Amino acid sequence: MNRWIIAVSLVLASSAAPAEIFKCENRATGEIEFKDSPCTVEQTEQALPEALGDAPTLTGGEERVALAAIMDEDRARFQAVCEEQLDRETLTDSQFKRHCESALQNQAECKLKASRMFPEKVYAAYIAGLAEGLSQEAASSRAKVRENWGGVSSEQAMIMAQPAADFTSDCIQTIFD
């Protein structure tokens, strides 16, 4: 009962306050939480101004190339993560490599899914940069260019960044499952 009163108070207070309150589900516990930043793509899109402009069209091929590029860039560093997470004693070398490669792909997919939480132009610039052979950092820098963000203010960009970061963290925690 006490939680319900707090939740209703937060919702009512949000109508008078300039910031919105978003209803979110904690992926780890399944519990409902209320946050001051969006936690889904739909909530993020609703919080954005409409004037983001048209985004370049992406092909499935570019996304596959981007996925492969992320995996290639992360592969060497990811080996240490696999050593920590996988029990080499119970796996053959080929099983270890297969499990590690699968987890690496899961991690890359987490990164791509999180990048979809940003405006289309930002996402498209990031994917195109990866497909052209840029590093993740360089592709991210290209995507951050002001023209890709349209009318999004710095505050709105920060609002979008938090759910993407939370999603990435939650998603990456499950890559070995």
N, CA, C and O atoms as a DFTB+ gen file, in Angstrom:
708 C
 N C O
     1  1       0.826      -1.182       0.000
     2  2       0.000       0.000       0.000
     3  2       0.871       1.247       0.000
     4  3       0.606       2.199      -0.734
     5  1       1.913       1.239       0.826
     6  2       2.809       2.387       0.926
     7  2       3.489       2.671      -0.407
     8  3       3.636       3.832      -0.789
     9  1       3.908       1.618      -1.124
    10  2       4.537       1.791      -2.439
    11  2       3.567       2.433      -3.417
    12  3       3.954       3.294      -4.207
    13  1       2.308       2.017      -3.366
    14  2       1.303       2.540      -4.266
    15  2       1.099       4.035      -4.038
    16  3       0.980       4.799      -4.996
    17  1       1.060       4.446      -2.798
    18  2       0.893       5.869      -2.461
    19  2       2.082       6.666      -2.969
    20  3       1.913       7.759      -3.509
    21  1       3.268       6.134      -2.805
    22  2       4.470       6.821      -3.303
    23  2       4.419       6.933      -4.824
    24  3       4.728       7.985      -5.383
    25  1       4.032       5.852      -5.491
    26  2       3.968       5.857      -6.949
    27  2       2.967       6.889      -7.451
    28  3       3.263       7.642      -8.379
    29  1       1.777       6.928      -6.840
    30  2       0.762       7.893      -7.240
    31  2       1.256       9.315      -6.975
    32  3       1.038      10.209      -7.792
    33  1       1.909       9.523      -5.855
    34  2       2.450      10.846      -5.535
    35  2       3.472      11.282      -6.579
    36  3       3.492      12.439      -6.998
    37  1       4.307      10.355      -6.989
    38  2       5.309      10.686      -8.013
    39  2       4.658      11.049      -9.335
    40  3       5.072      12.005      -9.991
    41  1       3.652      10.302      -9.726
    42  2       2.960      10.584     -10.984
    43  2       2.271      11.938     -10.917
    44  3       2.364      12.727     -11.857
    45  1       1.583      12.216      -9.818
    46  2       0.909      13.508      -9.673
    47  2       1.907      14.650      -9.602
    48  3       1.669      15.717     -10.169
    49  1       2.996      14.444      -8.929
    50  2       4.016      15.491      -8.836
    51  2       4.653      15.756     -10.187
    52  3       5.062      16.883     -10.464
    53  1       4.744      14.745     -11.028
    54  2       5.388      14.920     -12.324
    55  2       4.596      15.850     -13.223
    56  3       5.177      16.519     -14.077
    57  1       3.278      15.907     -13.053
    58  2       2.493      16.794     -13.901
    59  2       2.752      18.252     -13.568
    60  3       2.586      19.115     -14.430
    61  1       3.152      18.545     -12.348
    62  2       3.438      19.923     -11.969
    63  2       4.905      20.259     -12.179
    64  3       5.252      21.433     -12.308
    65  1       5.768      19.261     -12.217
    66  2       7.200      19.481     -12.354
    67  2       7.586      19.472     -13.823
    68  3       6.901      18.854     -14.639
    69  1       8.696      20.165     -14.179
    70  2       9.108      20.191     -15.569
    71  2       9.659      18.851     -16.057
    72  3       9.614      18.581     -17.257
    73  1      10.166      18.021     -15.183
    74  2      10.731      16.731     -15.579
    75  2       9.639      15.669     -15.565
    76  3       8.697      15.738     -14.776
    77  1       9.784      14.683     -16.455
    78  2       8.831      13.594     -16.490
    79  2       9.295      12.460     -15.598
    80  3      10.482      12.331     -15.300
    81  1       8.339      11.636     -15.174
    82  2       8.645      10.418     -14.432
    83  2       8.249       9.261     -15.333
    84  3       7.158       9.261     -15.904
    85  1       9.125       8.280     -15.464
    86  2       8.890       7.153     -16.352
    87  2       8.748       5.869     -15.543
    88  3       9.518       5.608     -14.619
    89  1       7.744       5.074     -15.910
    90  2       7.512       3.783     -15.273
    91  2       8.414       2.769     -15.983
    92  3       8.337       2.598     -17.200
    93  1       9.258       2.109     -15.213
    94  2      10.245       1.186     -15.775
    95  2      10.183      -0.156     -15.062
    96  3       9.814      -0.240     -13.890
    97  1      10.552      -1.199     -15.788
    98  2      10.663      -2.518     -15.176
    99  2      12.132      -2.842     -15.013
   100  3      12.893      -2.805     -15.980
   101  1      12.534      -3.160     -13.794
   102  2      13.909      -3.565     -13.520
   103  2      14.109      -4.942     -14.139
   104  3      13.465      -5.909     -13.732
   105  1      15.011      -5.034     -15.133
   106  2      15.202      -6.304     -15.845
   107  2      15.733      -7.405     -14.928
   108  3      15.454      -8.583     -15.152
   109  1      16.471      -7.045     -13.932
   110  2      17.069      -8.043     -13.040
   111  2      16.050      -8.628     -12.072
   112  3      16.048      -9.834     -11.822
   113  1      15.176      -7.773     -11.523
   114  2      14.247      -8.234     -10.492
   115  2      12.804      -8.347     -10.978
   116  3      11.987      -9.024     -10.354
   117  1      12.489      -7.680     -12.098
   118  2      11.120      -7.678     -12.601
   119  2      10.219      -6.684     -11.890
   120  3       9.037      -6.584     -12.220
   121  1      10.752      -5.942     -10.919
   122  2       9.950      -4.978     -10.169
   123  2       9.771      -3.687     -10.966
   124  3      10.612      -3.329     -11.790
   125  1       8.667      -3.001     -10.707
   126  2       8.389      -1.717     -11.347
   127  2       9.104      -0.625     -10.557
   128  3       9.045      -0.581      -9.328
   129  1       9.777       0.251     -11.292
   130  2      10.477       1.387     -10.691
   131  2      10.051       2.650     -11.423
   132  3       9.596       2.584     -12.565
   133  1      10.195       3.789     -10.778
   134  2       9.904       5.067     -11.392
   135  2      11.205       5.849     -11.478
   136  3      11.908       6.016     -10.481
   137  1      11.523       6.332     -12.694
   138  2      12.790       7.030     -12.930
   139  2      12.524       8.356     -13.611
   140  3      11.454       8.580     -14.176
   141  1      13.520       9.234     -13.548
   142  2      13.383      10.527     -14.210
   143  2      13.938      10.523     -15.628
   144  3      13.998      11.572     -16.270
   145  1      14.343       9.358     -16.126
   146  2      14.785       9.245     -17.510
   147  2      14.083       8.057     -18.157
   148  3      13.731       7.097     -17.472
   149  1      13.876       8.114     -19.482
   150  2      13.176       7.025     -20.157
   151  2      13.950       5.717     -20.051
   152  3      15.177       5.719     -19.958
   153  1      13.228       4.605     -20.064
   154  2      13.901       3.309     -19.993
   155  2      13.547       2.412     -21.162
   156  3      14.004       1.271     -21.224
   157  1      12.753       2.898     -22.074
   158  2      12.453       2.130     -23.275
   159  2      12.640       3.035     -24.486
   160  3      12.670       4.259     -24.366
   161  1      12.762       2.419     -25.642
   162  2      12.889       3.183     -26.882
   163  2      11.648       4.050     -27.077
   164  3      11.756       5.214     -27.463
   165  1      10.469       3.483     -26.810
   166  2       9.232       4.233     -26.993
   167  2       9.190       5.472     -26.094
   168  3       8.808       6.553     -26.543
   169  1       9.582       5.316     -24.825
   170  2       9.596       6.465     -23.914
   171  2      10.613       7.501     -24.380
   172  3      10.359       8.703     -24.293
   173  1      11.751       7.050     -24.870
   174  2      12.780       7.975     -25.356
   175  2      12.257       8.758     -26.545
   176  3      12.445       9.972     -26.620
   177  1      11.597       8.070     -27.486
   178  2      11.051       8.754     -28.661
   179  2      10.010       9.786     -28.268
   180  3       9.947      10.857     -28.872
   181  1       9.187       9.483     -27.258
   182  2       8.175      10.429     -26.813
   183  2       8.797      11.644     -26.131
   184  3       8.227      12.734     -26.173
   185  1       9.955      11.468     -25.506
   186  2      10.604      12.563     -24.797
   187  2      11.369      13.488     -25.742
   188  3      11.795      14.571     -25.340
   189  1      11.543      13.072     -26.981
   190  2      12.335      13.843     -27.935
   191  2      11.479      14.836     -28.700
   192  3      10.273      14.642     -28.849
   193  1      12.106      15.899     -29.184
   194  2      11.377      16.803     -30.072
   195  2      11.143      16.112     -31.412
   196  3      11.898      15.217     -31.790
   197  1      10.123      16.514     -32.113
   198  2       9.781      15.904     -33.391
   199  2      10.764      16.290     -34.500
   200  3      10.848      15.596     -35.513
   201  1      11.496      17.369     -34.327
   202  2      12.336      17.907     -35.396
   203  2      13.714      17.265     -35.460
   204  3      14.726      17.964     -35.419
   205  1      13.762      15.958     -35.558
   206  2      15.055      15.294     -35.696
   207  2      15.452      15.115     -37.152
   208  3      16.600      14.776     -37.438
   209  1      14.541      15.334     -38.060
   210  2      14.857      15.208     -39.479
   211  2      14.842      13.764     -39.929
   212  3      14.726      12.837     -39.127
   213  1      14.963      13.599     -41.236
   214  2      14.978      12.250     -41.800
   215  2      16.347      11.635     -41.652
   216  3      17.367      12.305     -41.811
   217  1      16.357      10.365     -41.348
   218  2      17.610       9.636     -41.172
   219  2      17.954       8.912     -42.466
   220  3      17.066       8.534     -43.230
   221  1      19.242       8.721     -42.705
   222  2      19.624       7.920     -43.859
   223  2      19.108       6.490     -43.675
   224  3      18.995       5.998     -42.552
   225  1      18.804       5.848     -44.772
   226  2      18.308       4.481     -44.710
   227  2      19.479       3.516     -44.569
   228  3      20.482       3.627     -45.274
   229  1      19.334       2.571     -43.651
   230  2      20.361       1.551     -43.444
   231  2      19.940       0.258     -44.114
   232  3      18.755      -0.047     -44.245
   233  1      20.931      -0.480     -44.527
   234  2      20.647      -1.807     -45.061
   235  2      21.009      -2.831     -43.988
   236  3      21.811      -2.556     -43.095
   237  1      20.409      -4.006     -44.090
   238  2      20.753      -5.086     -43.167
   239  2      22.221      -5.447     -43.284
   240  3      22.851      -5.862     -42.312
   241  1      22.762      -5.285     -44.494
   242  2      24.177      -5.580     -44.708
   243  2      25.082      -4.687     -43.881
   244  3      26.086      -5.145     -43.337
   245  1      24.729      -3.410     -43.785
   246  2      25.538      -2.486     -42.977
   247  2      25.510      -2.887     -41.505
   248  3      26.529      -2.808     -40.820
   249  1      24.360      -3.311     -41.023
   250  2      24.265      -3.734     -39.625
   251  2      25.075      -4.997     -39.381
   252  3      25.710      -5.127     -38.334
   253  1      25.065      -5.933     -40.332
   254  2      25.878      -7.153     -40.181
   255  2      27.368      -6.814     -40.197
   256  3      28.146      -7.379     -39.429
   257  1      27.761      -5.890     -41.077
   258  2      29.167      -5.475     -41.131
   259  2      29.546      -4.780     -39.832
   260  3      30.640      -4.992     -39.309
   261  1      28.646      -3.949     -39.306
   262  2      28.903      -3.249     -38.041
   263  2      29.052      -4.244     -36.896
   264  3      29.943      -4.096     -36.060
   265  1      28.189      -5.254     -36.852
   266  2      28.277      -6.288     -35.821
   267  2      29.629      -6.992     -35.899
   268  3      30.294      -7.185     -34.881
   269  1      30.028      -7.372     -37.102
   270  2      31.322      -8.040     -37.288
   271  2      32.474      -7.118     -36.897
   272  3      33.462      -7.572     -36.319
   273  1      32.355      -5.835     -37.206
   274  2      33.418      -4.877     -36.865
   275  2      33.572      -4.749     -35.346
   276  3      34.690      -4.708     -34.832
   277  1      32.447      -4.687     -34.635
   278  2      32.505      -4.601     -33.169
   279  2      33.158      -5.865     -32.615
   280  3      34.017      -5.796     -31.736
   281  1      32.745      -7.008     -33.131
   282  2      33.315      -8.274     -32.649
   283  2      34.815      -8.331     -32.918
   284  3      35.588      -8.730     -32.047
   285  1      35.230      -7.935     -34.122
   286  2      36.660      -7.963     -34.464
   287  2      37.471      -7.046     -33.554
   288  3      38.555      -7.404     -33.094
   289  1      36.926      -5.856     -33.304
   290  2      37.645      -4.897     -32.456
   291  2      37.742      -5.375     -31.008
   292  3      38.752      -5.147     -30.342
   293  1      36.695      -6.035     -30.524
   294  2      36.652      -6.451     -29.117
   295  2      37.272      -7.826     -28.858
   296  3      37.539      -8.171     -27.707
   297  1      37.501      -8.604     -29.895
   298  2      37.887     -10.012     -29.741
   299  2      39.110     -10.209     -28.841
   300  3      39.056     -11.020     -27.917
   301  1      40.188      -9.502     -29.082
   302  2      41.423      -9.712     -28.307
   303  2      41.207      -9.417     -26.818
   304  3      41.627     -10.198     -25.965
   305  1      40.557      -8.300     -26.509
   306  2      40.302      -7.944     -25.109
   307  2      39.292      -8.880     -24.470
   308  3      39.354      -9.137     -23.268
   309  1      38.366      -9.390     -25.263
   310  2      37.300     -10.236     -24.748
   311  2      37.821     -11.595     -24.304
   312  3      37.187     -12.259     -23.483
   313  1      38.939     -12.010     -24.822
   314  2      39.527     -13.302     -24.457
   315  2      39.730     -13.392     -22.936
   316  3      39.465     -14.432     -22.333
   317  1      40.195     -12.311     -22.333
   318  2      40.409     -12.295     -20.876
   319  2      39.083     -12.456     -20.126
   320  3      39.032     -13.115     -19.088
   321  1      38.018     -11.855     -20.651
   322  2      36.697     -11.989     -20.029
   323  2      36.254     -13.446     -20.090
   324  3      35.727     -13.980     -19.114
   325  1      36.466     -14.085     -21.232
   326  2      36.095     -15.500     -21.376
   327  2      36.874     -16.364     -20.395
   328  3      36.324     -17.291     -19.799
   329  1      38.143     -16.058     -20.232
   330  2      38.966     -16.828     -19.292
   331  2      38.398     -16.734     -17.877
   332  3      38.430     -17.709     -17.126
   333  1      37.882     -15.567     -17.518
   334  2      37.310     -15.371     -16.184
   335  2      35.948     -16.044     -16.036
   336  3      35.638     -16.602     -14.984
   337  1      35.138     -15.991     -17.087
   338  2      33.740     -16.419     -16.998
   339  2      33.497     -17.888     -17.322
   340  3      32.562     -18.489     -16.793
   341  1      34.320     -18.468     -18.177
   342  2      34.094     -19.847     -18.607
   343  2      35.050     -20.787     -17.887
   344  3      36.219     -20.461     -17.678
   345  1      34.551     -21.937     -17.516
   346  2      35.358     -22.933     -16.817
   347  2      36.090     -23.788     -17.849
   348  3      35.515     -24.707     -18.432
   349  1      37.362     -23.472     -18.064
   350  2      38.153     -24.190     -19.077
   351  2      38.371     -25.645     -18.701
   352  3      38.618     -26.484     -19.566
   353  1      38.282     -25.939     -17.433
   354  2      38.500     -27.314     -16.977
   355  2      37.450     -28.272     -17.541
   356  3      37.752     -29.433     -17.818
   357  1      36.231     -27.791     -17.709
   358  2      35.143     -28.659     -18.151
   359  2      34.861     -28.560     -19.647
   360  3      33.996     -29.272     -20.158
   361  1      35.579     -27.687     -20.358
   362  2      35.340     -27.483     -21.783
   363  2      36.554     -27.881     -22.613
   364  3      37.697     -27.686     -22.201
   365  1      36.286     -28.434     -23.772
   366  2      37.384     -28.669     -24.709
   367  2      37.765     -27.321     -25.317
   368  3      37.034     -26.343     -25.162
   369  1      38.891     -27.264     -25.998
   370  2      39.302     -26.008     -26.628
   371  2      38.263     -25.508     -27.626
   372  3      37.971     -24.313     -27.676
   373  1      37.704     -26.419     -28.421
   374  2      36.707     -25.990     -29.415
   375  2      35.418     -25.514     -28.732
   376  3      34.793     -24.563     -29.201
   377  1      35.011     -26.163     -27.630
   378  2      33.833     -25.707     -26.892
   379  2      34.076     -24.326     -26.289
   380  3      33.211     -23.452     -26.338
   381  1      35.271     -24.144     -25.718
   382  2      35.619     -22.851     -25.128
   383  2      35.559     -21.761     -26.192
   384  3      34.967     -20.706     -25.966
   385  1      36.161     -22.007     -27.341
   386  2      36.167     -21.011     -28.426
   387  2      34.744     -20.714     -28.887
   388  3      34.397     -19.556     -29.116
   389  1      33.923     -21.743     -29.026
   390  2      32.543     -21.565     -29.475
   391  2      31.747     -20.752     -28.452
   392  3      31.022     -19.832     -28.830
   393  1      31.872     -21.078     -27.155
   394  2      31.160     -20.322     -26.107
   395  2      31.654     -18.881     -26.039
   396  3      30.863     -17.952     -25.876
   397  1      32.948     -18.705     -26.163
   398  2      33.520     -17.355     -26.101
   399  2      33.058     -16.523     -27.302
   400  3      32.703     -15.355     -27.146
   401  1      33.061     -17.112     -28.480
   402  2      32.621     -16.404     -29.688
   403  2      31.139     -16.052     -29.593
   404  3      30.731     -14.970     -30.016
   405  1      30.335     -16.953     -29.044
   406  2      28.911     -16.689     -28.869
   407  2      28.689     -15.523     -27.892
   408  3      27.861     -14.648     -28.142
   409  1      29.425     -15.520     -26.794
   410  2      29.307     -14.426     -25.819
   411  2      29.784     -13.109     -26.426
   412  3      29.199     -12.058     -26.167
   413  1      30.838     -13.163     -27.229
   414  2      31.341     -11.962     -27.910
   415  2      30.269     -11.409     -28.848
   416  3      30.059     -10.197     -28.901
   417  1      29.595     -12.280     -29.581
   418  2      28.528     -11.835     -30.467
   419  2      27.374     -11.250     -29.657
   420  3      26.803     -10.230     -30.043
   421  1      27.027     -11.885     -28.541
   422  2      25.968     -11.351     -27.675
   423  2      26.318      -9.949     -27.192
   424  3      25.455      -9.072     -27.155
   425  1      27.576      -9.735     -26.822
   426  2      28.004      -8.417     -26.362
   427  2      27.881      -7.391     -27.487
   428  3      27.393      -6.282     -27.267
   429  1      28.317      -7.756     -28.681
   430  2      28.222      -6.837     -29.823
   431  2      26.762      -6.501     -30.127
   432  3      26.432      -5.359     -30.444
   433  1      25.891      -7.512     -30.026
   434  2      24.464      -7.262     -30.243
   435  2      23.897      -6.331     -29.177
   436  3      23.044      -5.495     -29.475
   437  1      24.364      -6.468     -27.937
   438  2      23.945      -5.542     -26.872
   439  2      24.305      -4.108     -27.241
   440  3      23.493      -3.196     -27.086
   441  1      25.514      -3.919     -27.725
   442  2      25.968      -2.577     -28.094
   443  2      25.121      -1.998     -29.227
   444  3      24.750      -0.825     -29.194
   445  1      24.818      -2.824     -30.228
   446  2      23.995      -2.344     -31.338
   447  2      22.573      -2.030     -30.883
   448  3      22.008      -1.012     -31.282
   449  1      21.990      -2.889     -30.056
   450  2      20.635      -2.638     -29.552
   451  2      20.592      -1.340     -28.760
   452  3      19.645      -0.564     -28.887
   453  1      21.602      -1.103     -27.950
   454  2      21.641       0.134     -27.162
   455  2      21.766       1.344     -28.075
   456  3      21.156       2.381     -27.812
   457  1      22.543       1.227     -29.137
   458  2      22.715       2.374     -30.043
   459  2      21.417       2.705     -30.771
   460  3      21.245       3.835     -31.229
   461  1      20.496       1.742     -30.890
   462  2      19.198       1.996     -31.522
   463  2      18.305       2.885     -30.658
   464  3      17.284       3.386     -31.129
   465  1      18.685       3.079     -29.408
   466  2      17.880       3.912     -28.511
   467  2      18.082       5.402     -28.789
   468  3      17.372       6.243     -28.238
   469  1      19.036       5.718     -29.630
   470  2      19.311       7.107     -29.985
   471  2      18.547       7.480     -31.252
   472  3      18.037       6.595     -31.940
   473  1      18.457       8.768     -31.574
   474  2      17.751       9.171     -32.800
   475  2      18.310       8.442     -34.025
   476  3      19.481       8.062     -34.057
   477  1      17.456       8.256     -35.024
   478  2      17.809       7.507     -36.231
   479  2      19.099       8.000     -36.878
   480  3      19.942       7.197     -37.277
   481  1      19.253       9.310     -36.981
   482  2      20.455       9.848     -37.638
   483  2      21.717       9.503     -36.851
   484  3      22.760       9.229     -37.445
   485  1      21.632       9.515     -35.545
   486  2      22.777       9.182     -34.697
   487  2      23.127       7.705     -34.897
   488  3      24.285       7.347     -35.110
   489  1      22.111       6.869     -34.824
   490  2      22.312       5.427     -35.021
   491  2      22.884       5.141     -36.406
   492  3      23.837       4.374     -36.540
   493  1      22.303       5.757     -37.433
   494  2      22.749       5.519     -38.807
   495  2      24.202       5.956     -39.006
   496  3      24.967       5.271     -39.684
   497  1      24.579       7.082     -38.425
   498  2      25.963       7.552     -38.558
   499  2      26.929       6.594     -37.856
   500  3      28.026       6.341     -38.353
   501  1      26.522       6.069     -36.713
   502  2      27.354       5.117     -35.973
   503  2      27.549       3.830     -36.782
   504  3      28.673       3.352     -36.935
   505  1      26.454       3.281     -37.293
   506  2      26.512       2.039     -38.070
   507  2      27.319       2.249     -39.351
   508  3      28.153       1.418     -39.710
   509  1      27.066       3.350     -40.025
   510  2      27.801       3.630     -41.267
   511  2      29.300       3.757     -40.985
   512  3      30.121       3.266     -41.760
   513  1      29.651       4.403     -39.896
   514  2      31.070       4.537     -39.528
   515  2      31.721       3.182     -39.286
   516  3      32.834       2.932     -39.747
   517  1      31.029       2.313     -38.567
   518  2      31.551       0.960     -38.327
   519  2      31.677       0.195     -39.640
   520  3      32.664      -0.503     -39.869
   521  1      30.661       0.332     -40.506
   522  2      30.673      -0.373     -41.787
   523  2      31.808       0.128     -42.684
   524  3      32.302      -0.614     -43.533
   525  1      32.217       1.378     -42.496
   526  2      33.325       1.939     -43.280
   527  2      34.689       1.564     -42.707
   528  3      35.721       1.880     -43.300
   529  1      34.698       0.895     -41.562
   530  2      35.958       0.456     -40.982
   531  2      36.475       1.325     -39.852
   532  3      37.593       1.125     -39.378
   533  1      35.669       2.296     -39.410
   534  2      36.088       3.113     -38.268
   535  2      36.029       2.290     -36.991
   536  3      35.266       1.327     -36.907
   537  1      36.830       2.662     -35.994
   538  2      36.745       2.024     -34.683
   539  2      35.426       2.423     -34.026
   540  3      34.767       3.363     -34.469
   541  1      35.048       1.715     -32.981
   542  2      33.821       2.065     -32.267
   543  2      33.896       3.499     -31.740
   544  3      32.912       4.236     -31.790
   545  1      35.055       3.882     -31.243
   546  2      35.227       5.235     -30.708
   547  2      35.091       6.285     -31.806
   548  3      34.428       7.305     -31.614
   549  1      35.714       6.038     -32.951
   550  2      35.640       6.993     -34.061
   551  2      34.223       7.061     -34.626
   552  3      33.741       8.145     -34.953
   553  1      33.554       5.917     -34.745
   554  2      32.175       5.900     -35.236
   555  2      31.258       6.636     -34.263
   556  3      30.344       7.344     -34.686
   557  1      31.496       6.472     -32.970
   558  2      30.717       7.166     -31.957
   559  2      30.939       8.680     -32.048
   560  3      29.993       9.459     -31.936
   561  1      32.181       9.084     -32.250
   562  2      32.478      10.522     -32.394
   563  2      31.757      11.102     -33.607
   564  3      31.217      12.207     -33.548
   565  1      31.752      10.350     -34.706
   566  2      31.051      10.810     -35.903
   567  2      29.553      10.939     -35.623
   568  3      28.916      11.897     -36.061
   569  1      29.000       9.979     -34.900
   570  2      27.565       9.992     -34.612
   571  2      27.175      11.158     -33.708
   572  3      26.039      11.629     -33.763
   573  1      28.101      11.626     -32.882
   574  2      27.804      12.706     -31.927
   575  2      27.754      14.085     -32.568
   576  3      27.431      15.061     -31.890
   577  1      28.063      14.190     -33.843
   578  2      28.051      15.479     -34.527
   579  2      26.669      16.115     -34.384
   580  3      25.650      15.440     -34.530
   581  1      26.643      17.389     -34.105
   582  2      25.407      18.119     -33.804
   583  2      24.320      17.936     -34.864
   584  3      23.140      17.839     -34.527
   585  1      24.704      17.889     -36.131
   586  2      23.698      17.787     -37.201
   587  2      22.892      16.488     -37.113
   588  3      21.760      16.433     -37.596
   589  1      23.454      15.457     -36.510
   590  2      22.724      14.195     -36.356
   591  2      21.680      14.276     -35.249
   592  3      20.747      13.474     -35.218
   593  1      21.827      15.227     -34.349
   594  2      20.931      15.321     -33.195
   595  2      19.768      16.271     -33.421
   596  3      18.860      16.338     -32.593
   597  1      19.777      17.008     -34.528
   598  2      18.662      17.914     -34.813
   599  2      18.416      18.876     -33.675
   600  3      19.341      19.541     -33.209
   601  1      17.169      18.956     -33.218
   602  2      16.792      19.898     -32.169
   603  2      16.935      19.358     -30.757
   604  3      16.371      19.930     -29.824
   605  1      17.671      18.276     -30.578
   606  2      17.830      17.697     -29.242
   607  2      18.822      18.530     -28.438
   608  3      19.943      18.776     -28.884
   609  1      18.406      18.958     -27.263
   610  2      19.288      19.736     -26.394
   611  2      20.261      18.807     -25.677
   612  3      20.092      17.588     -25.696
   613  1      21.261      19.378     -25.057
   614  2      22.220      18.587     -24.277
   615  2      21.517      17.818     -23.165
   616  3      21.861      16.668     -22.888
   617  1      20.533      18.451     -22.526
   618  2      19.800      17.794     -21.454
   619  2      19.016      16.592     -21.984
   620  3      18.985      15.535     -21.354
   621  1      18.384      16.763     -23.147
   622  2      17.630      15.658     -23.731
   623  2      18.562      14.523     -24.155
   624  3      18.223      13.346     -24.025
   625  1      19.731      14.889     -24.661
   626  2      20.717      13.866     -25.043
   627  2      21.150      13.067     -23.812
   628  3      21.313      11.849     -23.883
   629  1      21.331      13.750     -22.700
   630  2      21.702      13.056     -21.462
   631  2      20.575      12.136     -21.001
   632  3      20.832      11.048     -20.486
   633  1      19.327      12.570     -21.182
   634  2      18.187      11.735     -20.821
   635  2      18.208      10.454     -21.638
   636  3      17.916       9.378     -21.116
   637  1      18.555      10.564     -22.932
   638  2      18.606       9.385     -23.795
   639  2      19.786       8.487     -23.469
   640  3      19.693       7.268     -23.606
   641  1      20.885       9.070     -23.044
   642  2      22.093       8.292     -22.798
   643  2      21.931       7.349     -21.612
   644  3      22.471       6.243     -21.634
   645  1      21.211       7.752     -20.594
   646  2      21.095       6.921     -19.395
   647  2      20.406       5.584     -19.652
   648  3      20.931       4.549     -19.244
   649  1      19.243       5.567     -20.318
   650  2      18.642       4.253     -20.566
   651  2      19.495       3.382     -21.485
   652  3      19.515       2.160     -21.337
   653  1      20.193       3.997     -22.425
   654  2      21.075       3.213     -23.307
   655  2      22.208       2.599     -22.492
   656  3      22.560       1.438     -22.698
   657  1      22.775       3.364     -21.578
   658  2      23.846       2.845     -20.718
   659  2      23.313       1.754     -19.791
   660  3      23.958       0.722     -19.607
   661  1      22.137       1.985     -19.209
   662  2      21.530       0.976     -18.331
   663  2      21.232      -0.308     -19.100
   664  3      21.503      -1.409     -18.622
   665  1      20.669      -0.149     -20.306
   666  2      20.358      -1.320     -21.120
   667  2      21.635      -2.096     -21.444
   668  3      21.670      -3.321     -21.321
   669  1      22.677      -1.382     -21.856
   670  2      23.935      -2.044     -22.204
   671  2      24.480      -2.819     -21.014
   672  3      24.892      -3.970     -21.152
   673  1      24.482      -2.191     -19.856
   674  2      24.978      -2.851     -18.652
   675  2      24.165      -4.104     -18.335
   676  3      24.733      -5.167     -18.083
   677  1      22.847      -3.984     -18.347
   678  2      21.975      -5.129     -18.066
   679  2      22.159      -6.235     -19.095
   680  3      22.233      -7.415     -18.750
   681  1      22.232      -5.845     -20.346
   682  2      22.351      -6.806     -21.440
   683  2      23.693      -7.553     -21.356
   684  3      23.736      -8.776     -21.487
   685  1      24.763      -6.821     -21.142
   686  2      26.096      -7.440     -21.107
   687  2      26.232      -8.397     -19.926
   688  3      26.996      -9.360     -19.996
   689  1      25.506      -8.143     -18.851
   690  2      25.555      -9.058     -17.709
   691  2      24.986     -10.434     -18.047
   692  3      25.228     -11.398     -17.320
   693  1      24.238     -10.535     -19.136
   694  2      23.612     -11.799     -19.511
   695  2      24.282     -12.500     -20.691
   696  3      23.763     -13.505     -21.176
   697  1      25.416     -11.997     -21.159
   698  2      25.992     -12.539     -22.398
   699  2      26.489     -13.964     -22.262
   700  3      26.625     -14.656     -23.271
   701  1      26.761     -14.424     -21.066
   702  2      27.249     -15.795     -20.881
   703  2      26.119     -16.761     -20.495
   704  3      26.362     -17.951     -20.294
   705  1      24.888     -16.250     -20.392
   706  2      23.751     -17.108     -20.021
   707  2      23.347     -18.005     -21.169
   708  3      22.410     -18.792     -21.037
